[in-house]
């Protein structure tokens, strides 16, 4: 028997019966199904409720129903033990939720028998140090193993990105970047984004950053509206340690991990970003490759594909 956790998108569960069909399918085969506190599935199946500690310690794998945002929520529960995650797409095309509802039972058979690929994704470790750090909670499922807060030091993690930015309505911020202890450059900007290869198709891409294959390991630095003619992203080795020094005392700085865990530095401070020792494990079953999803997600046209086929066949 396996212990399988369910995580659902809070708005999409009412529009789909597949979540409940999966629960019934698993229970009929003798598996224990659990869900974290506050998940919407508990409105319909309250007996599935499990405390976070039980979920973290006992789950064999987690099924996330929703989109990529649901996967980011799942990361908060699974990173400690690298519990594998199967993402079922209930919305728009997702980079991480690759299993379509019509494929879910085939995917579950494969996952339960171990016949799926384990796609290990790099995580960022982010350490905040300041005399004044305030937690600005948004709707989040963070628990004690994901965010560690001790006095003027906060340690957290990100699957997509760590964003350091001005707070709403404030002026640009001044930041200095160090690489392995050596001063590199300074920005006057609305903020900077440090992304993983997984996060390179998210906020960093919208800010003009490059797309990295999820099979690589690197850290992408992308400035947000810098007051300079140099606006290019920079790709660092995953072995390099990056440090951001906040150069102003009279303006709070916002630090967001995956857009969910939000902190404010009320005084001058430092943020250290490095590759985490842990990974996020995605069960890869979907029949679409990353590059197929990339084309569809970013609306590469049929005309572009037609040209590509002509080039490949030598007719162009």
N, C-alpha and C positions, 0 to 999 in steps of 0.2 A: 504494500500500500504506500502511496505517495501522499505527502501533504502539499497541496497546491493552493497558493494564494491568488485571489481575484482582486484586481484593481480596475475601477470603471471611471469613465468620464461622467461627471455629475449631471450633465444635461442630456447626453446621448443614450443613457440606459433606458429611458422611457420610450425611445423611438425604435428599439431593437429587441427582439426576443432571443437573439443568439446567446446573450450572456446566460440566461436561464436555461437554455437548451444545453449549453456547455456544462453548467453546474449539474444538471440532471444526468448527463452523459458520464461525467466523472464519478458521481456518487453511485450510480448503478454498477460501476466497475470497481467499487470498493475503496475509492480514494477519498481522503478527507479534504474538504474545501473550506477555506477560511478567508476572511476579509478584514482589513484594518478598521479601527474605529472611525466613524464619520463617513465611510464610503456609502454611496447612495444605494448599493445593492442591499444594504442592511434594512432599508425601508421596506423591502419585500421579503427578505430572508434574514431576520434578526439573529437567528441561531448560528449564523456563520461568523459572528463577531469574534475576533481574537485580539488580544492585547498586542501592542507593537513588539514587545520583547519575545513573545511566543512566535510571532510571524518571522522575526529576524532569525531566531535560533532554530526553528523547526521546518521552515518551508524548503521544499525540494526544488520547485520552480514557481515563478509567478507569471500569470497571464494578465496582460494589460489591454483592456478594451478601450479604444479611443483613438487618439492621434499621438503625434510626437510629444505633446505636452504631458500626456498621461505617462509616457515612458520616462520623462524627466521626474515626475512624481515617484514612479516606481524605483528610480535610482536611489532615492532617499532611504528606501527600505532594504535594498538588496546589496548595497556596496560592501557592507562589513564582511559578509561571507561570500561575496561574488555569486549570489543566487542568480541563476540564469533567468532571463525574461523572454517570454514569447509575446510579441506585439500583434494584436488583431486590430485591423483598421476599421473604424466605424465612421470615419469622416472623409475629409479630403485626402488625397494621396499623401502618404507620409514616408519619410526616409527610414524611419525606425519601426513603424507598424506595417510590416510587409505582408502579413497574412490577411487575405481577404476572408470575409465571413463564410463564403462557400468552400473555402479550403480548410477551415478551422479543425474539423474532425480528423482529416488526413494529417494535418500538422500535429495534432495531439497524439495520434497513434505513433508518429515518428518520434516526437519528443519523449514519450513514455518508454519507448524501446531504445532510445539513445541514438536514433538514426538521423540526427540533425547536426548541422555544423554549428560550432560555438564560435561566435564572432566576438572576440574580446576587444573592447574599445577603451582607449586611453582616457583617464580622468585627470583633472587638474587638482592640485592641492593649493589652497590659498590661505595664507596666514596674515591676519591684520594685527598691527601693533599701533596703539595710540593711547594718549592719556585719557581720552574720552571716546568711548565706543557705545553707541546706542543701537539697540535692536529695533528695527522698523518692520514688524511682522506683517506680511500679506497673507492671503489665504494659502496656507502651507501645511504640509504634513511632516515637517522637520521633527526629528526626535533626538534624544541625547547622544546617539552614536553618529549622527550626521553633523551636527554643529556643536563644537566644543568651545565653551566660553569661560575664560579664566581672567578676571580682572581686566587689564588693558590688552589682552591678547585673545583673538578669535581664530580658530582653525576650522575651515570648511572645505568643501569639495565641489567640483562642477563637472558635469558630463559635456555640456555645450560650451559655456563660457563664463568668465568672470568679467564683469563690466564695472569700471571705475568712472564715475561721472559726476557732473554738477547736480545739485538738487533742483527741483522745479523752480523756475523763476529767477535763479541766480545767474551770475555772470560766469564767463569761462573760468576754468581752473588751470592751475600751473602744476605740471607733473614732470619729474625727472625719472628717466629709465636707466637702470643699471643691469649689466649682464655679467654674471659670475663675479660680482663685486666691482666691476669696472664701469665707470660712468660712460653712457652711450649717447643719449640725447635728451632734450626737454621738449615738452609740448605745452602750448597754450591752446586749449581745445575744450569742447563740451565733454569729452571723455575719451577713454581708450577701452578697447575690447581685447581680451586675451582668450582665444578660442582653441579648442581641440580640433583635430580633423573632423570629428563628428559635428562639432559646432560650426565648422566652416561654411555649412550650407544654411545657417540661421542668421543671427543678427550681423555677424561679421560680413557675410555676403551682401546684405542690404547696405552696409557702410562702404562697399567697394572692395572687400577682401577677396582673396583667392579661394577656390574650392580645392580641398585636399582629399585624396582618396582615404576612406576610413581605415584602410589597411596600413597607412603610414602612422608614424608617431612624431609629432612636432607641435610647437606652440606658435600660433599666429597672433601677431600684434597688429591691430587695425585702429587707427585714430578716428575719432568721431568729430567731424567739422573742425579740424585743426586750423589755427590762424597762421598758415604757412603755405608756401607753394609746394612743399614736400608733403604729399598726402598718401604715399604708397604704404601698403602693408609690408610687414617684415616677417619672415618665417624663421623661427629659431629651432635649433635641435631640442629634442625632448630631454637631452642631458644637461641643458643649460638652465641655470636658475636666474629668474628675472625678479627685479625689485623695483617697485614704484615708490618714490618719495613725494609726498604731498607738500607743496612749497608755501602754503598759506595757512594763517592761523584764524582768520576771521570769517571763514566760509565752510560750512559742513560739506563733506564729500559722501556720495552714495556709493556703496559697493554691493553689487548684486551677483549672486551665484545662480545661474540658470534662470534668472528672472523671478525666482521664488524666495530665496533667502536674502533678505535685504538688511544691510547694516549702514549706519551713519558714523563717520569719523568726525567728531565735533572739534577736534584739534589736529595739529600737524601729526602726520603718522606715516607708516610704511606698510606696503602690501607686498608680500613675497609670493611669487607664483612659480610652481615647479610641477613636473609630472608626478602624479601620485604613485605610490607603490601598488595600489589596488587598481582593478579593472572593472568595467561594466561588461557583463556577458550577455549578449543577445543571441537567442536561438534563431538561426537563419534557416527559414524554410521556404519563404516566398519564391516564386518562380521568376520574379523580376530582379535583375541585377541592380546594383547601385547606379550604374550608368544609364540603364533604361529608366529608372525612376527619376534620375536627374534630368533627363530629356523631357519627360512628361511633366514633371513638377515645374520646370522653368520654361515651359511652353515653346520648346524648339519646334518650329513649324514643319509641316509636311514638305514644303518647298525646300527647306534646309536638308531634310532627310533624302529627298529625291536627288538633290545635288550631290550629297555624299555617296549615294549608290552609283551615280554616273561617274564620279571620280574613281570609285573602287573598281568599276568595270572598264575603265580606260576610255569612256566615251566623252570625257570632258578634259 
